[in-house]
Amino acid sequence: MKQRIALWGYGFLGHDLEKALEECWSDRYEVTAVFDREYEKFSMDPEARHPVLDPETVAVRYKEGLFDQIMITIHNQGAMKKVREDLQSMQIPVMPLDPLTTVKQPEQCRQNDADPLYSQDGYKVYTFLDQYMLFAPRSLYPMIYDTDGSVNAAFKFGNQMSREYFSDFFKPVHPEHALVLKGEYCMLASVFSRNYWHFIYESLDKYWLMEKNGYKGTYIVPGDQFIREFMALAGVPAERVLYTDDLDMTALWKIEKLIRPDLIRSSNERSKAAPLLCEFAEKVMRSLPESGDTYPEKLYIKRTGIRKLLGAEEILERNGFVTLVPELFPIAEQIRYFMNARIVFSAHGANTANALFMTPGSVLIESFPARWLNPCCTCELLSKGIYYLPIFEDKESAAGEGYSSDYSLRPEMIESALVNAEILSESGRRR
């Protein structure tokens, strides 16, 4: 007998899950109701497969037997928690998302235990046989399944399967339709690896771990231009890199042998990755040919996306800083700017990842909005002997709402940071 499912939330997550349930799991589940606070708007949606109902009626509809369980399909975690508490107070069963498909721990998936161990403190390296790869249409993230169609948890990024990418994981795997990748592959792509910071800090450490241990197979990475440039700078031969964007991303792929290096989650996990990243950075810096250009010794890294720092550029330029928007330059040139800088002032964001290519004794000043205090590079900076000065927006004077809001710093805070950076820089020169 089919389970009757209601959905709470009809944004893109609700749309996607409704479609996945009806197209892929109609033998087990039947969507019988959809609830959303904007039900009047969604009721006019021509793509709506079911009437969108007023959430105020959810208790009545449940007592009437319209559905057996409800799924919360809201992206915002705070809103999701509040809805869950409200439903539980009404004694309405909430169905978690993950049970729609089986998730296997890595140790349960088909592995080759005879392979050499690519070892490093803080890391675990798995070798799997006959795994299946699908690409999530929205994120283009490669999803990996074991031979029986279960999700391989080694490639499941935390609760992301239950949020942004869940509906893609729910699609059944049909091995008879798979195209085959023969040979040995190492997966460096992850959920966020198309982001500059995440690729550098969560993929390149694993690349260097494998290279140090003599790996000779092929790396699977996304095909973004900056990733192609990094792999070229690392000296990886073209035949040893498979860019996912060069594959048919609508097809199911069978990989004969798939290696997954994973940083073991812990309170000090970044300290385990830092030595590998620093070694990689030094290798790249040494391999860069001389450009013959002169680079400024004081850089202001300007952010152009969300969380922009406002009002600092004039102060910094008055103090001798040259403004740089790194993404306007090739990766090699970005690295040259950072490795030649004595002091870098950077608004927090992906471009701060380039601090990995600064030299010992230099100084990084990183600014943060009050609602997004997220230092991400401290272990690597300490390992390289780079001085780090984080500065923060005053919480009391924060004007924006949410982590993506633009922000500003008090001028005297910027001036004080610059004075301290000069002191530290001079100290670094004397070391």
C-alpha positions in Angstrom: 0.0 0.0 0.0 1.3 3.4 -1.0 2.2 6.0 1.7 0.3 9.2 1.3 2.7 12.1 1.5 2.1 15.9 2.0 4.8 18.5 1.3 5.3 21.7 3.3 6.9 24.3 1.1 6.5 24.7 -2.6 9.6 26.6 -3.6 12.1 25.0 -5.9 12.8 22.2 -3.4 9.1 21.4 -3.1 8.7 21.4 -6.9 11.7 19.1 -7.3 10.7 16.6 -4.7 7.1 16.5 -5.9 8.4 15.7 -9.4 10.9 13.1 -8.1 8.3 11.3 -6.0 5.8 11.1 -8.9 8.3 10.2 -11.6 10.7 7.9 -9.7 8.9 6.6 -6.6 5.2 6.3 -7.6 5.2 2.6 -6.6 5.8 3.6 -2.9 4.5 7.1 -2.4 1.6 9.2 -3.4 1.7 13.0 -3.0 -1.8 14.0 -1.8 -1.3 17.5 -0.6 1.0 20.5 -0.7 1.0 23.3 1.9 2.7 26.7 1.5 2.1 30.1 3.2 2.0 31.6 -0.3 -0.7 29.1 -1.3 -2.8 31.8 -3.2 0.2 32.6 -5.5 1.1 28.9 -6.0 -2.5 27.9 -6.7 -2.1 29.9 -9.9 1.1 28.1 -10.9 0.4 26.1 -14.1 3.2 23.6 -13.2 1.5 22.8 -9.8 0.6 19.1 -9.9 -1.7 19.4 -6.8 -3.8 22.1 -5.2 -1.6 24.2 -2.9 -3.3 24.5 0.5 -3.3 27.0 3.4 -0.9 25.7 6.1 -3.5 26.8 8.7 -5.6 23.8 7.6 -2.8 21.2 8.0 -4.1 19.8 11.3 -7.7 19.5 9.9 -6.5 17.9 6.7 -4.4 15.3 8.6 -7.4 14.4 10.8 -9.5 14.0 7.7 -7.0 11.4 6.5 -5.7 13.4 3.5 -2.1 12.3 4.2 -0.1 9.9 6.5 3.1 11.9 6.9 4.5 15.3 5.8 7.8 16.3 4.4 9.3 19.7 5.1 10.8 21.0 1.9 12.1 24.4 3.0 15.6 25.5 2.3 16.0 27.9 5.3 17.1 25.9 8.4 15.5 28.2 10.9 12.2 28.1 9.2 12.4 24.4 8.8 13.0 24.0 12.5 10.0 26.1 13.4 7.7 24.2 11.1 8.9 20.9 12.5 8.2 22.0 16.0 4.7 23.2 15.0 3.9 19.9 13.3 5.2 17.9 16.2 3.0 19.9 18.6 0.0 18.9 16.5 1.2 15.3 16.6 1.6 15.2 12.8 4.3 12.7 11.7 7.2 14.3 9.9 8.9 12.1 7.3 12.7 12.7 7.1 14.0 13.1 3.5 16.9 10.5 3.6 14.8 7.3 3.8 13.6 7.8 0.2 16.8 6.2 -0.9 19.3 3.9 0.9 22.5 5.4 2.1 25.5 3.0 2.7 28.5 3.9 4.8 31.7 3.6 2.9 32.7 0.4 4.7 29.6 -1.3 3.4 30.2 -0.4 -0.3 32.2 -2.6 -2.6 35.9 -1.9 -1.9 39.3 -3.2 -3.0 41.3 -3.8 0.2 44.4 -4.9 -1.7 45.3 -1.4 -2.8 48.2 0.5 -1.2 47.2 2.9 1.6 47.6 6.5 0.6 48.3 7.6 4.2 48.4 11.0 5.9 47.5 11.9 9.5 43.9 13.0 9.6 42.9 11.5 6.3 41.1 8.3 5.2 41.4 7.1 1.6 38.7 4.7 0.2 39.0 2.6 -2.9 35.7 1.5 -4.4 34.9 -0.9 -7.3 32.2 -0.6 -9.9 30.6 2.6 -8.6 27.9 4.6 -10.6 28.1 8.4 -11.1 25.2 10.7 -11.9 25.3 14.5 -12.1 22.8 16.6 -10.2 21.1 18.8 -12.8 21.0 21.9 -10.5 24.5 21.8 -8.9 26.3 19.5 -11.5 27.7 17.7 -8.4 28.7 14.1 -9.2 26.6 11.7 -7.1 28.0 8.3 -6.4 26.0 5.1 -6.0 27.1 1.6 -5.0 26.5 -1.5 -7.2 22.9 -1.9 -5.8 21.9 1.7 -6.3 22.5 2.8 -2.7 24.0 6.2 -2.2 27.7 5.9 -1.2 28.0 8.0 2.0 31.7 8.8 1.2 30.4 11.2 -1.4 27.4 12.5 0.6 28.2 16.0 1.9 26.7 16.3 5.4 23.1 17.4 5.4 23.3 18.7 1.9 21.7 15.6 0.6 18.7 16.6 2.8 18.6 20.1 1.5 19.8 21.5 -1.8 20.6 18.3 -3.6 18.2 15.8 -2.1 15.8 15.4 -5.0 18.6 14.5 -7.3 19.8 11.7 -5.1 16.4 10.1 -5.1 16.5 9.2 -8.7 16.8 5.4 -9.2 20.0 4.0 -10.8 19.6 1.8 -13.8 23.0 0.1 -14.3 22.1 -1.4 -17.7 22.1 2.1 -19.2 25.6 3.0 -17.9 28.5 4.2 -19.9 31.8 2.8 -18.6 34.9 4.6 -17.5 37.7 2.0 -17.5 40.7 2.3 -15.2 41.4 4.1 -12.0 40.0 7.5 -11.0 40.4 9.7 -8.0 37.4 11.9 -7.1 38.4 15.5 -6.2 35.0 17.0 -7.0 32.7 17.8 -4.1 29.4 19.7 -3.6 31.1 23.1 -3.4 34.3 22.6 -5.4 33.1 24.9 -8.2 33.7 27.7 -5.6 37.2 29.1 -5.6 37.9 28.7 -1.9 36.4 25.3 -1.5 38.3 23.9 -4.5 41.7 25.2 -3.1 41.1 24.3 0.5 39.1 21.1 0.1 40.3 19.5 -3.1 44.0 20.5 -3.6 45.1 19.1 -0.3 43.7 15.7 -1.4 45.4 16.1 -4.8 48.8 16.7 -3.1 48.2 13.8 -0.7 47.7 11.4 -3.6 50.7 12.8 -5.6 53.0 12.5 -2.6 52.0 8.9 -2.2 52.7 8.0 -5.8 49.2 7.9 -7.3 49.4 7.5 -11.1 45.7 7.4 -12.0 43.3 10.0 -13.3 41.7 12.9 -11.3 38.0 13.8 -11.7 37.4 17.5 -11.2 34.9 20.1 -12.3 35.6 21.8 -15.6 35.6 25.5 -14.4 38.3 27.6 -16.0 40.1 28.4 -12.8 40.3 24.6 -12.0 41.8 23.9 -15.4 44.4 26.6 -14.7 45.2 25.2 -11.3 45.7 21.6 -12.6 48.0 23.0 -15.3 50.0 25.0 -12.7 50.3 21.8 -10.7 51.9 20.1 -13.7 49.3 17.4 -14.0 49.5 15.9 -17.6 46.3 16.4 -19.5 45.7 12.7 -19.9 45.5 12.4 -16.1 42.6 14.8 -15.6 39.0 14.1 -16.4 36.9 17.3 -16.3 33.3 16.5 -15.5 32.1 19.2 -17.9 33.7 17.3 -20.8 31.4 14.3 -20.1 27.8 13.7 -21.1 26.4 15.0 -17.8 22.9 13.6 -18.5 24.3 10.0 -18.6 24.9 7.4 -15.9 28.6 6.5 -15.7 30.1 3.3 -14.3 33.6 3.8 -12.8 35.6 0.6 -12.6 37.9 1.8 -9.8 37.1 5.0 -7.8 39.3 6.4 -5.1 38.0 8.9 -2.5 40.4 10.7 -0.2 38.6 12.2 2.8 39.6 14.6 5.5 38.4 13.0 8.8 36.0 15.4 10.4 37.3 16.7 13.8 37.7 19.9 15.8 41.2 20.4 14.4 40.7 19.0 10.9 42.1 22.1 9.2 45.4 21.7 11.0 45.7 18.3 9.3 45.2 19.8 5.9 47.4 22.8 6.3 50.8 21.1 5.8 49.6 19.6 2.5 48.2 22.8 1.2 51.4 24.8 2.2 53.6 22.2 0.4 51.4 22.5 -2.7 51.5 26.3 -2.6 55.3 26.3 -2.4 55.5 23.9 -5.3 53.3 26.2 -7.5 55.1 29.3 -6.4 58.5 27.9 -7.3 57.3 26.7 -10.7 56.0 30.1 -11.8 58.2 31.6 -14.5 59.5 35.1 -13.9 57.1 37.7 -15.3 59.4 40.8 -15.3 56.6 42.9 -13.9 56.6 44.9 -10.7 53.9 44.2 -8.2 52.5 46.5 -5.4 53.6 45.6 -1.9 50.2 46.6 -0.4 47.0 45.2 -1.9 43.4 45.8 -1.2 41.3 42.8 -2.4 38.0 44.2 -3.4 34.9 41.9 -3.2 32.3 42.4 -5.9 29.6 39.8 -5.0 27.5 39.6 -1.8 28.9 40.8 1.5 30.8 43.8 -0.1 32.9 46.0 2.2 31.7 49.6 1.7 33.7 52.8 2.3 37.2 51.3 2.8 38.7 51.8 -0.6 39.5 55.5 -0.2 41.1 55.0 3.2 43.2 52.2 1.9 44.3 53.9 -1.2 45.3 56.9 0.9 47.6 54.6 2.8 49.3 53.3 -0.3 47.1 50.2 -1.1 46.4 49.2 -4.7 42.9 47.9 -5.4 42.7 44.5 -7.0 39.8 42.4 -8.2 41.6 39.0 -8.5 39.0 37.2 -10.7 39.8 39.6 -13.5 43.2 38.0 -13.8 44.5 34.5 -14.7 45.3 32.3 -11.7 49.1 32.5 -12.2 48.9 36.3 -12.2 46.7 36.3 -9.0 49.3 34.2 -7.3 52.1 36.6 -8.3 50.2 39.5 -6.8 49.8 37.8 -3.5 53.3 36.3 -3.3 54.8 39.7 -3.9 52.6 41.6 -1.4 53.9 42.7 2.0 50.4 43.5 3.4 47.1 42.4 2.0 43.8 43.8 3.1 40.9 41.5 2.0 37.2 41.5 2.5 36.2 38.0 3.6 35.3 35.8 0.6 36.6 33.2 -1.8 39.5 35.4 -2.9 41.0 35.2 0.6 42.0 31.7 -0.5 44.9 33.3 -2.4 46.5 34.2 1.0 47.9 30.6 0.7 50.4 32.1 -1.8 51.7 34.8 0.5 55.2 34.6 1.9 56.4 34.2 5.5 56.5 37.5 7.4 53.8 39.1 5.3 50.5 40.2 6.8 46.8 39.5 6.0 44.1 41.8 7.3 40.7 40.2 6.7 37.4 42.0 7.4 34.1 40.4 8.3 30.5 41.5 8.5 29.0 41.1 12.0 26.6 38.4 10.8 29.3 36.2 9.1 32.3 35.7 11.3 33.9 32.8 9.5 37.8 32.8 9.4 38.7 29.9 7.1 42.5 30.2 6.5 44.0 30.5 10.0 45.7 27.1 10.1 47.4 27.5 6.7 48.5 31.1 7.5 50.0 30.0 10.8 51.7 27.1 9.1 53.3 29.5 6.6 54.3 32.1 9.1 51.9 34.7 7.8 50.6 37.3 10.3 46.8 37.4 10.5 44.7 40.3 11.7 40.9 39.8 11.5 38.7 42.8 12.0 35.0 42.9 12.4 32.0 45.1 11.8 30.4 46.5 15.0 27.4 44.3 15.7 25.6 47.3 17.2 25.9 49.4 14.1 25.3 46.5 11.6 22.8 47.8 9.0 22.1 44.8 6.9 20.1 41.7 7.6 21.4 38.2 7.0 24.8 36.9 6.2 24.8 38.2 2.6 24.4 41.9 3.4 27.0 44.5 2.6 28.8 46.1 5.5 31.2 48.8 6.6 33.9 49.3 9.2 34.7 52.2 11.5 37.5 54.2 9.9 39.5 54.2 13.1 39.4 50.4 13.1 40.8 50.3 9.6 43.5 52.8 10.5 44.5 50.9 13.6 44.7 47.6 11.7 47.0 49.2 9.2 49.3 50.5 11.9 49.5 47.1 13.5 50.1 45.5 10.1 53.1 47.7 9.5 54.6 46.8 12.9 54.1 43.1 12.2 55.5 43.4 8.7 58.6 45.1 10.0 59.0 42.4 12.5 58.6 39.8 9.8 61.4 41.4 7.8 63.8 41.0 10.7 63.1 37.3 11.3 
